[in-house]
Amino acid sequence: MFDTHAHLNFKAFDKDRDQIIKKCLQENIWMINVGTNFFSSKLAVEIANNYSKGVYASVGLHPINISNLKSQNSKPQLKTQNFKKDEDVLEENFDYKKYKKLAENKKVVAIGEIGLDYYRRPKTKKKLEEFKSKQKEIFLQQLKLAEELDLPIIFHCRMAHQDLIELLKQKNINEKQKIKGVVHCFTGSWEQAEEYLKMGFYLGFNGIIFKLDLDEVIKKTPLERLLIETDCPYLTPPGFENERNDPRGVKFIIKKIAKLKGLSFEEIAQETHKNALCLFKINY
Ligand SMILES: [Zn+2]
């Protein structure tokens, strides 16, 4: 089994990170810890370097961590006392050199999570335009880094599928950049899914499939393009032993997908594990 989108690099795991990773490895669950800014990317790399196999890292600047975007519409206050978490620290620009150096580590298997997020958007038209163009600019810089290092992308996209599809199509056609990657936490329509699949991308599914109706999209997505993820500590599947999700939550996702596709748990686990090894070029 392979959790292709985990955040054991987040503060929620500061106290028992290694214990959780060991439990996962014992159950043959591999993982990629995904960065959302420089701090969390660096930590993801450090964690991966502590294990000989089964734990990998992805580095990138998440669109909601781009700074001048949120002067007006900041993230909602978290209920816990640790409001300012390291993984939420904002960056004004994408520091190409600094990220490149980090991404050259051999445990880094992708650039991400990067993309577009229009969920908390400014209200005025002018600000909205600036907001979108800054996200696109930083996204394109990171695509360039992925191209330079020949790494696949982990895309984050929220309420922005049309813009992302447009941008990727332009890249593919005009610049002949053959981008590889996965659209993580896919929640779009089948039409949007088809656009991504046509461009050769994978779709990642997590616990959100228990909240939103993605049954048709999952049934229609070819098994060879499907990836399993948790996005832990978030999106805990119903019935999971803890309130905080961790990579062991993949079992619930696999179970539901197996049912939808009329295949066994083992088939889904094996095939999606192979898909992850293939996309992220992991030799074992
Ligand atoms: Zn994530």
Boltz pocket constraint, residues with backbone or C-beta under 6 A from the ligand:
constraints:
  - pocket:
      binder: B
      contacts: [[A, 5], [A, 7], [A, 34], [A, 113], [A, 231]]
      max_distance: 6.0
